Amino acid sequence: MKLIKELVHPELSSMEGRVLRRHAARGIVLRDDNILLLFTERYNDFSLPGGGVDDGEDIQAALKRELEEETGARDVKVNAHYGFIEEYRPYWKPEYDLMHMTSHFFICDVAPELAEVRMEHYEIANGMRPVWISVNDAILHNRQVMSRQEKTMGQSIQRETFMLEKIALERASLTR
């Protein structure tokens, strides 16, 4: 397993205290010149599909579940673990001082046709939908959104744009 990057939120004053530990699995699904992403209307950004690993759940099982729920992907095949990002950020619930999230990224293949999505209520409310899009178009869009925001904005778009840029640079080796 390869550490890709460590992200520490600029407003985090200490990495000590009560820590909420979270693991997530995210899929890198490439097809021709496109990548399977989620577009979220509320945040006006593109992100890799995936989400939290439930207690006792195998990380690859979580990845398959998240891809099926969020994108309608079928016949998910996990080809390789690409690496992970460690994130530290303030947490909004009073019982924790910070959240430490490890996002694992996996290179995957899926069936050509997507089925019906089975998103959670908040994902529907946020206007989340799966899209096939050029990696470079997604990067450009996210960069434009980031340039219009405060520097202290959430790390999700920063993490996602960083990963999209890394995927764009290494695309040839990912699709062999």
N, C-alpha and C positions, 0 to 999 in steps of 0.2 A: 504494500500500500504506500502510495506516494503523497506526501503533503504538497499541495499545489500552492497554497497561500494561507496566511494568517491575517484576519481582519479584526481590528480593534476599533470600536466606535469612538469618535473623538470626544464624546461627552462622558465616556466611562472614566471615572476618576481612580478606580481601584479594581483589581481583579480578585479581591478578597471578599469574603462575606458569604451570604447565602446564595448558592448558585443553582439555577435550574439547568439541568443537563439535558440536551436534546440531540437526537440523531435523525438525520434525514437522508433519503435516497432520491437521486435525481437522474433522469434518463437523457442520454445524448442519442437522438434518433435522426440519422441522416438519410436522405433519399435524393439521388441526383444532385441538383444544386441547392436543395432546400433542407431545412431542419424543422422538426416538429417542436413547436413552442406553444406556450399559453400566452394569449393576450388578455390583459386585465384592464377593462375600461376605467375602473376607479382610479388606478394608478397610471394609466396610459403607458403601460410598458410590456415588454416581452420577457418571458422567463422560461427556463427549462421545466418540463413537467416533473412532478415528484412531490414528496412531502415526508411527514414524520413517520418514524418507525414506532409502532405500538409496542408496549411492554411485552416481552417474550416472543416478538415477531422476528423472523429471519429477515435480514436486510434486503435480500433479493426478492423475497416474497412481498415485502413492503413496496419495493420498487414496481413490481408487476401490478400489484393492487392499485397503486397510485396512477400508473400509466393507463390502466383500464378505466378507472373512475374519471380521471381528468380529461383524457383524450379519446376514450373509446377504443384504444389500441387493443388488438387481439393477437394471439399467438406471440406474445412478447418473448424474445430470446435475448438473454443477457450474455453478451460476448466477452466483455472484459471490464474490470474495475479500472477506471481512468485515474482516480486520485481523490483527494478530499481537501476541503477547505475548513479551517477552524475559524469560528466567529465568536467574538465577545461583544456583548452590547447590553445597555441598561435594560432592565425588565420592568414592565408597567404594573405588575401585581405586587402589592406591598409585602408579601411573604418572601420575596426574593430580591436580592440586590443586583443581580445580573444573570444573563442567560449565556451559556456556552453551548453553541450549536456546532456539530460536525456534520457537514454536508458531503455525502459520498456520491460521486458521479460515475455512472456506468454507461458504456457504449452498448447500444441495443439495436435490435431489428424488430420490426412489427409487421403484421399482415398488411397487404397493400390498402385495404379498405378499413376505415375507422368505423366502429359501431357507435351506438348511442352513448353519450357520456352519463355518468352517475355522480355528479358533483355534490359536494356538501352545500348546505344552505348559504353559508357565508360566501362561498365561491360563486354561486349563482347571483347573490346580491351584489357582489363586486363586478359582475359582468365578465367573468372569466370564460374564455372559449379557446379550443385548440385551433391552431393554424399551421399550415406548411408555408414557410417563408424563407427567402434567401437569408443566409447568416449575415451577410453584409448589410442588407436592408434593416434587419432587426437591430444590429449594432448602431447604425446611423440613427434610427428612431430613438433608441434608448439614450444615446449620447445627446441628442437634441433635448430630450426630456430632462436629463441631468443638468444640462447647461442652464436651464431655466429655473432650477430649484436651489434652495438654500444648501450650503455646504454640509449642513448637519442632517440632511435627509437620511432616510433609512438605508441600511446596507444592502437590502435585497437587490435593488437595481444595480448597485455597484458590483455585487458578487456576480449577478447574472451577466452583466455587460463584460466584466473581466473574463468570465468563462466563455462567452460567445467569441470574444477576440482571440482567446487561446485556441478555441476550436477552429476558427477561421485560419489561423496560422498553421495549425497542425492537421488540417482537413485531409490531406493526401494520405497521411499515415493512419488516420482513423478509419478510412473506408477500404483498406486493403483486405 
